[in-house]
């Protein structure tokens, strides 16, 4: 089962790569390819696709957020903080963005900044949203 899913994922990556070769400015396909690469654990390649989108569409908060979370996963805290801060500026009502910013700030040693980001995330989340538990757990460590 896992092998079949991996093969389908790789086939999708090849298909999307070919589509982008024909239309390199297709940000929808770039985004989809970035997500497929991320799912396949190919984080550097995924990051490159999301960065390409941001160059084409500097206000694309979803791609900016993806750049931030991938940089965080790769241990590039300053780059993550920069992108995630920008994502929160572009879409101020997204609790996930603030929670991820909190993670980046905490990873960089800024517990006070992380706490503020987590508190903002919690204030934006609906009471029963899945992210609430993640935020509450993160606040405990601050």
FISE-511219 format. One record per residue (C-alpha): residue number from 0; x, y, z. Coordinates in steps of 0.5 Angstrom, whole numbers. Example, Ala and Ser with C-alpha at 12.3 -4.5 7.8 and 13.67 -1.06 7.14 Angstrom:
2
<rec num="0" X="25" Y="-9" Z="16"/>
<rec num="1" X="27" Y="-2" Z="14"/>
This chain:
142
<rec num="0" X="0" Y="0" Z="0"/>
<rec num="1" X="5" Y="5" Z="2"/>
<rec num="2" X="9" Y="3" Z="-4"/>
<rec num="3" X="3" Y="5" Z="-9"/>
<rec num="4" X="2" Y="11" Z="-5"/>
<rec num="5" X="10" Y="13" Z="-6"/>
<rec num="6" X="9" Y="11" Z="-13"/>
<rec num="7" X="3" Y="15" Z="-14"/>
<rec num="8" X="6" Y="21" Z="-11"/>
<rec num="9" X="13" Y="21" Z="-15"/>
<rec num="10" X="8" Y="20" Z="-22"/>
<rec num="11" X="5" Y="27" Z="-19"/>
<rec num="12" X="11" Y="30" Z="-18"/>
<rec num="13" X="13" Y="28" Z="-25"/>
<rec num="14" X="7" Y="30" Z="-28"/>
<rec num="15" X="7" Y="37" Z="-25"/>
<rec num="16" X="14" Y="38" Z="-27"/>
<rec num="17" X="12" Y="37" Z="-34"/>
<rec num="18" X="7" Y="42" Z="-33"/>
<rec num="19" X="11" Y="47" Z="-30"/>
<rec num="20" X="16" Y="46" Z="-36"/>
<rec num="21" X="11" Y="48" Z="-41"/>
<rec num="22" X="8" Y="54" Z="-37"/>
<rec num="23" X="13" Y="56" Z="-32"/>
<rec num="24" X="9" Y="62" Z="-29"/>
<rec num="25" X="3" Y="57" Z="-27"/>
<rec num="26" X="3" Y="59" Z="-19"/>
<rec num="27" X="-2" Y="54" Z="-18"/>
<rec num="28" X="2" Y="48" Z="-21"/>
<rec num="29" X="8" Y="51" Z="-17"/>
<rec num="30" X="4" Y="51" Z="-11"/>
<rec num="31" X="1" Y="44" Z="-12"/>
<rec num="32" X="8" Y="41" Z="-14"/>
<rec num="33" X="11" Y="44" Z="-8"/>
<rec num="34" X="6" Y="41" Z="-3"/>
<rec num="35" X="8" Y="34" Z="-7"/>
<rec num="36" X="15" Y="35" Z="-6"/>
<rec num="37" X="14" Y="37" Z="1"/>
<rec num="38" X="10" Y="30" Z="2"/>
<rec num="39" X="15" Y="26" Z="-1"/>
<rec num="40" X="20" Y="29" Z="4"/>
<rec num="41" X="24" Y="33" Z="-1"/>
<rec num="42" X="24" Y="40" Z="3"/>
<rec num="43" X="29" Y="44" Z="0"/>
<rec num="44" X="26" Y="42" Z="-7"/>
<rec num="45" X="19" Y="44" Z="-4"/>
<rec num="46" X="22" Y="51" Z="-1"/>
<rec num="47" X="25" Y="53" Z="-8"/>
<rec num="48" X="18" Y="52" Z="-11"/>
<rec num="49" X="15" Y="56" Z="-6"/>
<rec num="50" X="20" Y="61" Z="-6"/>
<rec num="51" X="19" Y="62" Z="-14"/>
<rec num="52" X="11" Y="63" Z="-13"/>
<rec num="53" X="13" Y="69" Z="-8"/>
<rec num="54" X="18" Y="72" Z="-13"/>
<rec num="55" X="12" Y="72" Z="-18"/>
<rec num="56" X="6" Y="74" Z="-13"/>
<rec num="57" X="10" Y="77" Z="-7"/>
<rec num="58" X="3" Y="78" Z="-3"/>
<rec num="59" X="1" Y="70" Z="-4"/>
<rec num="60" X="1" Y="69" Z="4"/>
<rec num="61" X="0" Y="61" Z="3"/>
<rec num="62" X="6" Y="61" Z="-1"/>
<rec num="63" X="10" Y="65" Z="4"/>
<rec num="64" X="7" Y="61" Z="10"/>
<rec num="65" X="10" Y="55" Z="7"/>
<rec num="66" X="17" Y="58" Z="6"/>
<rec num="67" X="17" Y="60" Z="13"/>
<rec num="68" X="15" Y="53" Z="15"/>
<rec num="69" X="20" Y="49" Z="11"/>
<rec num="70" X="25" Y="54" Z="13"/>
<rec num="71" X="23" Y="52" Z="20"/>
<rec num="72" X="23" Y="45" Z="19"/>
<rec num="73" X="30" Y="46" Z="16"/>
<rec num="74" X="33" Y="49" Z="22"/>
<rec num="75" X="33" Y="56" Z="19"/>
<rec num="76" X="30" Y="60" Z="24"/>
<rec num="77" X="31" Y="67" Z="22"/>
<rec num="78" X="29" Y="66" Z="15"/>
<rec num="79" X="23" Y="62" Z="18"/>
<rec num="80" X="21" Y="68" Z="23"/>
<rec num="81" X="22" Y="73" Z="17"/>
<rec num="82" X="17" Y="69" Z="12"/>
<rec num="83" X="12" Y="67" Z="18"/>
<rec num="84" X="12" Y="75" Z="20"/>
<rec num="85" X="10" Y="77" Z="13"/>
<rec num="86" X="5" Y="72" Z="13"/>
<rec num="87" X="1" Y="74" Z="19"/>
<rec num="88" X="2" Y="81" Z="16"/>
<rec num="89" X="-2" Y="79" Z="10"/>
<rec num="90" X="-7" Y="75" Z="13"/>
<rec num="91" X="-8" Y="77" Z="21"/>
<rec num="92" X="-14" Y="72" Z="22"/>
<rec num="93" X="-10" Y="66" Z="21"/>
<rec num="94" X="-9" Y="62" Z="28"/>
<rec num="95" X="-4" Y="57" Z="24"/>
<rec num="96" X="0" Y="63" Z="22"/>
<rec num="97" X="1" Y="65" Z="29"/>
<rec num="98" X="2" Y="59" Z="32"/>
<rec num="99" X="8" Y="57" Z="27"/>
<rec num="100" X="11" Y="64" Z="28"/>
<rec num="101" X="11" Y="62" Z="36"/>
<rec num="102" X="14" Y="56" Z="34"/>
<rec num="103" X="20" Y="59" Z="30"/>
<rec num="104" X="21" Y="64" Z="35"/>
<rec num="105" X="21" Y="59" Z="41"/>
<rec num="106" X="26" Y="55" Z="37"/>
<rec num="107" X="30" Y="61" Z="36"/>
<rec num="108" X="30" Y="62" Z="44"/>
<rec num="109" X="25" Y="68" Z="44"/>
<rec num="110" X="20" Y="65" Z="49"/>
<rec num="111" X="17" Y="72" Z="50"/>
<rec num="112" X="16" Y="73" Z="43"/>
<rec num="113" X="13" Y="66" Z="42"/>
<rec num="114" X="8" Y="67" Z="48"/>
<rec num="115" X="6" Y="73" Z="45"/>
<rec num="116" X="5" Y="69" Z="38"/>
<rec num="117" X="1" Y="63" Z="41"/>
<rec num="118" X="-3" Y="68" Z="45"/>
<rec num="119" X="-5" Y="71" Z="39"/>
<rec num="120" X="-6" Y="65" Z="35"/>
<rec num="121" X="-11" Y="62" Z="41"/>
<rec num="122" X="-15" Y="69" Z="41"/>
<rec num="123" X="-16" Y="68" Z="33"/>
<rec num="124" X="-18" Y="60" Z="34"/>
<rec num="125" X="-25" Y="58" Z="35"/>
<rec num="126" X="-26" Y="54" Z="42"/>
<rec num="127" X="-26" Y="47" Z="39"/>
<rec num="128" X="-21" Y="48" Z="33"/>
<rec num="129" X="-16" Y="42" Z="33"/>
<rec num="130" X="-10" Y="48" Z="33"/>
<rec num="131" X="-12" Y="50" Z="40"/>
<rec num="132" X="-9" Y="44" Z="44"/>
<rec num="133" X="-3" Y="45" Z="40"/>
<rec num="134" X="-3" Y="52" Z="42"/>
<rec num="135" X="-4" Y="51" Z="49"/>
<rec num="136" X="1" Y="46" Z="50"/>
<rec num="137" X="6" Y="51" Z="47"/>
<rec num="138" X="4" Y="56" Z="52"/>
<rec num="139" X="6" Y="51" Z="57"/>
<rec num="140" X="13" Y="51" Z="55"/>
<rec num="141" X="14" Y="59" Z="55"/>
